[in-house]
Amino acid sequence: MDLWSSLMNRMREAVKHPLAGWAIGGAVAVLIAGFLALLYERAPVALDEGGEKITFIRIGAGASDSPYFGLGRRLAAIISRPPDAGPCEPASPCGVEGLVAVVKSSAGSVANVRAVSAGHFESALVRSTTLVEAWRASGPFGGERRLANLRAIAGIRREAVHLVASRGANIRSMADLAGKRVSLGGKGSGTADVALAILRGYGLTAKNVELFREDPERASDMMLHGQLDAFFLIAAVPDPLVADLAARGTIDLVPIDGEATARLIESHGELSAAHIEGEAYRFMPALDTLALGAVWICNANADSAVVHDMTKALFEPGNREFLPAADEAPPLPKKHDKAAEEALRRQLMAEAVANLPIPLHPGAARFYREEGVLPEK
């Protein structure tokens, strides 16, 4: 078996157990990223080598230790297919022929949209609320020209809004935040903007809530030392930090539901309703909250054929276990069931185009139309 296939198989095994195999998956992904970087370290271009065309794509993610960087690694594994990778095997991972993707660290979603708009990255992972701000020239983009040359490839996965409260703070609902000490998220983070919008939707402001801007790890420490009553965190379920606090019996998760939430969803198209199951976190009951998407984007000028093929690769059956959105999907029957597999594939494609805050790239839209996920017109 060649090196590329060996690395992909090890990555695939790790992804089957995303929590227990996180360290293994990360290590294998580092090997993949290093392998790709050895192939090409300068700005990606299309070139011919030995008669075979190679296309290099950069995927902007977050910091190298962030969940978004892990998502970028998985995307790179899905779409990459170097010339020496050999033929695709049935039900095995298979990327775009001649394409090599490299994950690039960044300062986060705001930096990523600027990099894609300016052509410094070919693609990037961005939180949907940041895309809305870039499109409208609001928030961190206020006073700038709106970034209208951004296009979506797919919604990669949904992230739930966690409102984490100290067990002793007696916070059972959003209304109970009045008079409390609440962290919105780190300075300049997208979490803070979402948290402020949610608080405003419930009639809560700096006049009746003492607001802090701390990253989740710092907020967690402050809460454990009695210096904070609650904090907002946006992450895929289950989140390791929340899981640790829940297992220690030190927190409550506060629902974000009711009429105010319905109005927020209506006024903020990038938000959607979400449900966290009771078994997601130890000692925590099931609850309703809000969610927003992590969106894979590119520049409007990106090659339509390449974008089409990258989108197609996302939903190849052999790549399903790499696709981040598949982590949240119900498990398939142990017995091979083509109908169930196709139903799940179509579900994942439908979710990929739901609640997108910016237009799809024409290449991606063509793929979804070919699959009947989008209408012809």
N, C-alpha and C positions, 0 to 999 in steps of 0.2 A: 504494500500500500504506500502511495507517495506521501510526502510530508504534509501537503495541504489536506488531503483526505483524513490523515491521522489527527491533525489538529481540529478539524471540523467535527469528527466523531467524538473526541474528548469534550469539546464544547457542548455538543448535543447532549451527552450524558449528564453534564453538570446542570444544564438548563432544566432537565427533568425535575430537579429538586432545587428550585431557586434560592431557598434559604439555607438548607444544609450544604448545598454545593456552591454557595456564593464565592467562597475563597478559591475553590478549584476553578470555577468558571472565570473568575477574574484573572487567575494566573494563566489559564489557557488563552484568554482573550489578549492578555499582554503579549504572549508569544505570537499570536496572530498579528497584532498591531505591529510588533517588532519585525515580523517577517515581511509585512507590507511596506513598512518604512524602509527596510533594507532595499526593497525593490525600487522605491522612489521616494525621495525626501524633499525635493524641490516642489514648486508650484505644479499641481496636477495639470496635465495636458493629454491630448491624444497623440500617440506616436506609433510608428511602425518599427517593429524589431523582429528581424528574422522572417519577414513576410507576414507577421501576425500583428494586428492592431491592438494596442493597449490603451485603455482610457483610465486615467487616474481621477478619483473623486475624493474631495475632503468633506468630512462630516463634522461640523462644529458641534461640540457638546458643552459640558460644564467643566468644572475643575476635575482634575484627574482622579480624585477620590469621591466624586459625586455620583448619584444614581443616573444622572443624564449621560455621564461618560460611559457607564455600563450599558445604557441603552444604545449609545453610538457604536460600541463594540459589537453588539448583537446585530445591528443593522449592517455594519461592515461585513460581518460573517455571512449574512444573507445574500447580499448583492455581489460580493466579490467572486470572481472565477478567473484566476490567472491562466495564461495560455498553457502552462504546464500542469494544470490541475487534473487533466484527463477528462473523459466523457462523463456526463451525468448518469448516475445510477438510479433506477426506479426507487421512489420513496426515500431518496437520500438528498441531503442539502445540495442545492444547485443554484448558482448565481448567474450573473450576466456574463456571457462569454467575452473574455478579453478585458473585463473591468476589474480594477483594484481600488478598494476604498480604504482610506486611512482616517482614523478618528483624530481630531485635533482638540486639545483642551482650550477652554476659553473662560471668560469672566462670567458667563451665564447667558440667559435668554436675550437680554438687551444688547449685549456685545454681539451675539450671534446674528440677530436680525440686521444689525449694521454691517457685519462682515459679509453676509449673503447679498445684501442690497448693493454693496460696493464691489462685489466680485472677489473678495478675499477668500471666501469659502464657497464651494459649489452648492453645498447644502448644509442644513443645521437642524438641530432639535430645539424647539422653542415652545414655551408655555403659551397657551391660547390667549390668555389675557394680555400678554406682552405684544402679541400680534395685533390685537385690537388697538392697543395704544400706538403702535408703530403706524398702523393704517390710518388712524385719526390724528396723528401728531399730538397726542396727549400724554399725560404722565411724564415719564423720563424723556419723551420725545417732544415735549411741549416747546413751542417756539421754533421747531425745526420744520423742514419740508416733509410732508407725509411720505412714508416709504411705500409707494404704490407699485413697486416692481417685485414684490414678494408674492410667491405662489405656493400653494400647498401640494404635497405629494400624498400624504395620508395622515390621519390621526393615528398615532402609534399606540397610545394607551391612555386610559383615564386615571386621574389622580384625585383622591378624595380630600376634602377639607376636614381636617381633624381639629376640633376645639378641645384641647386637653386641659383639664382643670384639676387642681389639687384636691385630694379626697377630703381634706378638712375645710375647704372653702365653701361648701354647700352650694355649689353652682349646678343646677339641674336643667336650666334653660337659658336661652339668650338673655332674657329679661334679668336674670340673676347676675349678669355682668356689671350692672349699675353699681358704682362705688368700688369696683374691684380693680386690681392691678393686672393688666393684660398686655402680653407681648404680641406684636403684630407680625414679627419676623425680622430678619436682619435688615440693616439700612440698605436701601436700594434694591431690596428683593421684590420679586413679583408677588410673594405671599403677602407683604404688607399692603399692597394696593388692593388685593382681593379682600383681605380682612377688613380694611377700612370701608369698602363698599358694602360688605355684609353688616358691619356695625351700623352704618348709616341706614341700611334697610330696616333695621330694628329700632331706629330712633336713638342710637347710642353714639356719642361723640366724646371728644376730649373734655367736654364740660361735665360729663357724668361717669367717665371711665378714665382711670389713670393709665395712660398708654406708654408702652416701652417698645423699643426696637432692638431685639436681641435675636441672634440665630437660635435654632431649636435646641442645640446642645447647651448653650449658655442659659437659655430660658428654663430648660429642664433642671439645671443645677440651682438656679435661683429659686425655682418653685420648691425643690426639695429642702432648701434652707429657709423657707418661709418668707422669701423676698418677692414672690410673685404668686398670683392666684391662678392664672391660666395663660395659655399661649396657643397661637394658631400654627398649624403645620399642614402643608399640602404635600401629599405623597401617595404613592400606590399602596394598596392594602395587601398584606400587613406591612407596616413600617417597623423596622427593627427598634428604633428609639421608643416608639409608643408601646411596642410589644414588651420591651424590657420594663418600662414603668408600670404597665398593666400587670405583669407577672409579679411585681413586687407589691402590688395592692396599694399603690400610692396615688392613683389618679381616678378620675371619672372622665368618660367621653361624653360631651354635651351634644345633644341633637341640634341640628339646624334645619328646622322644618316649619310647617304651618303656612299661613297666608302670606307672611312677609317673604318667606323663601320663594313661594310661587311668583310673587311680584318681581323678585330679583331675577329669576329665570326668564321672565317675560321681558325684562328691560336689559338683560345681559345675555345675549344669544350664545356666548361662549360658555356659560354655566349650564349645568344640567343637574337633575335630581340623582342622588346616589343612595345606596343602602349598604351599610356595613353589617355583615352577618355577625351573630353572637359569638360564633366560634373563631372569628378572626383574631380576637384578643382575649386573653385569659381573664376571667372574672368580669368581662364587659358584656352587657346585654346588646342585642341588635339595635341599631338606630338609623335614622334617616339623616342625610346631610347633603352637601353640594359637591359637585365634581367639575373639573375642567380638564382639558386635554393637553397632552404633549404632542405637538404637531411637527412632522418632518417637512421642511420647506426647502425651496430652491429659488433661484432667480427666474423672473419671467422669461429671460432670454436663454435659459438652459435648453440644450438640444432635446427636441421632443421625442426623438426615437430612443435616446438614452433614458430619459425620464420614464417613458412608457415601459421599457424593459426592466428598469429598476422596480417600478410599481408591480409589474407582473411577477417579479421574483419574490416579492413580499408574500405572495399568496400561493406559491408553489407548495404542493403537499409536503414535500420533504423539508421545507423550511418552517413549517408550522411551529415546531418546538422552539425556534429561535425568536419568533415574532412576539414582542413584548405583550401585545394585546391578548395573545393566546393564554397568558398566565391567568387571566381573569375568567376565561371561558370554562364551561363545564367539561369534565374529562370525557373523552370518547370511550365507548365500550371497549373492553379488552379484546373482544373478538372483532376482527377486521370487518368494518361496515362502511361500504363505499357511500351509501346514502347519508349516513350520519356525518361522515367526513366532509362531504360536499355541503351539507346543511351548515356545518360549523364554518367552513370556508366562506360561504356566502354571508353568514352572520358577521364574520370578521371584516369582510369587504364593506358591508353596509355601515358598520360602526366606524370604519376608516374615513367615511365621507360625511358622517353626521356631526353637526355643530361646529363645522369649520368656520373660523372667523375671517378667512380670506379666500379668494377664488382658487380653484384647482389649477394646476399647470395643465395646458392643453394635452401634453403627453400622458399625464396621469388620468385626465378626464377621458381620453380615448380608451384607455384600458378598462375603466369602470363602465363605459358605454358598451364595449365589446362583451363584457360579462353580464350586461343587463342590470347592473347596479344603478346606473344612471339612465334616464331616458335619452333617446337619440338626439333630441333637441331640448 
